Amino acid sequence: MSENNPTLDTFYENWKLYQDELAKAIFPLTDEQLVLRAAPQLRSVGQIAAHIIATRINWFMDDLGEDVGDLAPLDDWDALNAPPRTAAELLQGLNASWQMMANALARWSDTDMQQVISREHNGQVHQFSRSWVIWHLIEHDLHHGGELSLTLGTHSIQAPDI
């Protein structure tokens, strides 16, 4: 995935293992389990997974300008009134969004990773590199994977082995 950088390759490989554990945790869940929450004001299991997926698509499509093709509708999966997704849909979304990211990482050079992107948000311009976006998505997956694990564990359901 990188240009002769075994340390970076290790991060990407372990991120893939984390992704696989998230997928294994979602795969067997029923519709009833996907609506479980750790607390009433928090996201449900299904909403957490949909949020991970939508955030990946959003950053790649809207901020990095990547052509995500038929994955673009997944950007709306965590919208306020988004319909609930089945475990099969969430699994497909996790795997498809992962493959989209992995393809980009395989294609991008070290120079590409340092490209600076400008984004306007609420009247302020923010600048960040592609490498920062990748770090942010790793930390985002880790954060919400932990939230998913906590929620499942709260309900005595097998949590991801993360």
C-alpha positions as CSV (number, residue, x, y, z in Angstrom):
1,M,0.0,0.0,0.0
2,S,2.9,2.4,0.5
3,E,6.2,2.9,-1.3
4,N,8.5,0.6,0.7
5,N,7.4,1.8,4.1
6,P,6.9,-1.3,6.2
7,T,5.8,0.7,9.3
8,L,3.0,2.3,7.3
9,D,2.1,-1.1,5.7
10,T,1.7,-2.5,9.2
11,F,-0.8,0.2,10.2
12,Y,-2.8,-0.4,7.0
13,E,-2.7,-4.2,7.5
14,N,-3.9,-3.9,11.1
15,W,-6.6,-1.4,10.1
16,K,-7.8,-4.1,7.7
17,L,-7.8,-6.7,10.6
18,Y,-9.9,-4.2,12.7
19,Q,-12.3,-3.8,9.7
20,D,-12.6,-7.6,9.5
21,E,-13.5,-7.8,13.2
22,L,-16.2,-5.1,12.8
23,A,-17.6,-7.0,9.9
24,K,-17.6,-10.3,11.9
25,A,-19.4,-8.6,14.7
26,I,-22.2,-7.1,12.5
27,F,-22.7,-10.1,10.3
28,P,-24.8,-12.3,12.7
29,L,-26.9,-9.6,14.2
30,T,-30.7,-9.6,13.9
31,D,-32.8,-6.5,13.2
32,E,-33.8,-6.5,16.8
33,Q,-30.1,-6.5,17.9
34,L,-29.2,-3.7,15.4
35,V,-31.6,-1.3,17.2
36,L,-30.1,-1.8,20.6
37,R,-28.4,1.2,22.3
38,A,-26.1,1.6,25.3
39,A,-28.4,4.4,26.5
40,P,-31.5,6.0,25.0
41,Q,-29.7,9.1,23.7
42,L,-26.9,7.2,22.0
43,R,-26.8,5.7,18.5
44,S,-28.0,2.1,18.0
45,V,-25.7,-0.7,16.9
46,G,-26.9,-0.3,13.3
47,Q,-26.6,3.5,13.4
48,I,-23.0,3.2,14.7
49,A,-22.1,0.9,11.8
50,A,-23.9,3.1,9.3
51,H,-22.0,6.1,10.6
52,I,-18.6,4.4,10.2
53,I,-19.6,3.6,6.5
54,A,-21.0,7.1,5.7
55,T,-18.0,8.9,7.2
56,R,-15.6,6.9,5.1
57,I,-17.6,7.7,1.9
58,N,-18.1,11.4,2.9
59,W,-14.4,12.1,3.5
60,F,-13.3,10.3,0.3
61,M,-16.0,11.8,-1.9
62,D,-16.6,15.3,-0.5
63,D,-13.2,16.2,0.8
64,L,-10.7,14.1,-1.1
65,G,-12.6,14.4,-4.4
66,E,-12.5,10.7,-5.1
67,D,-15.0,9.2,-7.5
68,V,-16.7,6.7,-5.3
69,G,-19.1,5.6,-8.0
70,D,-22.1,3.6,-6.9
71,L,-21.1,4.0,-3.3
72,A,-22.1,7.6,-3.2
73,P,-25.6,6.9,-1.7
74,L,-23.9,5.3,1.4
75,D,-22.9,8.9,2.3
76,D,-26.5,9.4,3.5
77,W,-26.7,6.2,5.7
78,D,-26.2,8.2,8.9
79,A,-28.6,11.1,8.0
80,L,-31.1,11.9,10.7
81,N,-34.0,10.2,9.0
82,A,-32.1,7.4,7.3
83,P,-33.9,4.1,7.2
84,P,-32.4,1.3,9.3
85,R,-30.1,-1.1,7.5
86,T,-30.0,-4.8,7.8
87,A,-26.9,-6.6,8.9
88,A,-26.3,-7.8,5.3
89,E,-26.5,-4.2,4.1
90,L,-24.1,-3.0,6.8
91,L,-21.7,-5.8,6.1
92,Q,-21.8,-4.9,2.4
93,G,-21.3,-1.2,3.2
94,L,-18.3,-1.9,5.5
95,N,-16.7,-4.2,2.9
96,A,-17.3,-1.9,0.0
97,S,-16.2,1.3,1.8
98,W,-13.1,-0.6,3.0
99,Q,-12.3,-1.8,-0.6
100,M,-12.7,1.8,-1.9
101,M,-10.2,3.1,0.7
102,A,-7.8,0.3,0.1
103,N,-7.8,0.9,-3.6
104,A,-7.1,4.6,-3.1
105,L,-4.2,3.8,-0.7
106,A,-2.7,1.4,-3.2
107,R,-2.9,4.0,-5.9
108,W,-1.7,7.0,-4.0
109,S,2.1,7.8,-3.8
110,D,3.8,9.3,-0.8
111,T,3.6,12.7,-2.6
112,D,-0.2,12.2,-3.1
113,M,-0.5,11.6,0.6
114,Q,1.0,15.0,1.4
115,Q,-1.5,16.8,-0.9
116,V,-3.2,19.6,1.0
117,I,-6.9,19.9,0.8
118,S,-8.9,23.1,1.7
119,R,-12.4,22.7,3.1
120,E,-14.8,25.5,4.0
121,H,-17.0,24.8,7.0
122,N,-19.2,27.4,8.7
123,G,-17.3,30.2,7.0
124,Q,-13.9,29.0,8.0
125,V,-11.3,27.4,5.7
126,H,-9.6,24.3,7.1
127,Q,-6.6,22.7,5.5
128,F,-5.4,19.1,5.9
129,S,-3.4,16.6,4.0
130,R,-4.6,13.3,2.6
131,S,-2.4,11.5,5.2
132,W,-4.3,13.4,8.0
133,V,-7.6,12.3,6.5
134,I,-6.4,8.7,6.6
135,W,-5.3,9.1,10.2
136,H,-8.6,10.7,11.0
137,L,-10.5,7.8,9.5
138,I,-8.4,5.3,11.4
139,E,-9.1,7.1,14.7
140,H,-12.8,7.4,13.7
141,D,-13.1,3.6,13.1
142,L,-11.3,2.9,16.4
143,H,-13.6,5.3,18.3
144,H,-16.8,4.0,16.9
145,G,-15.7,0.4,16.9
146,G,-15.2,0.8,20.7
147,E,-18.7,2.3,20.9
148,L,-20.0,-0.6,19.0
149,S,-18.2,-3.1,21.2
150,L,-19.5,-1.4,24.4
151,T,-23.0,-1.4,23.1
152,L,-23.0,-5.0,22.1
153,G,-21.3,-6.0,25.4
154,T,-23.9,-4.0,27.4
155,H,-26.5,-6.3,25.9
156,S,-24.4,-9.5,26.4
157,I,-23.8,-9.9,22.7
158,Q,-20.5,-11.0,21.3
159,A,-18.5,-7.9,20.7
160,P,-15.7,-7.5,18.1
161,D,-12.4,-9.0,19.1
162,I,-10.6,-5.6,19.0
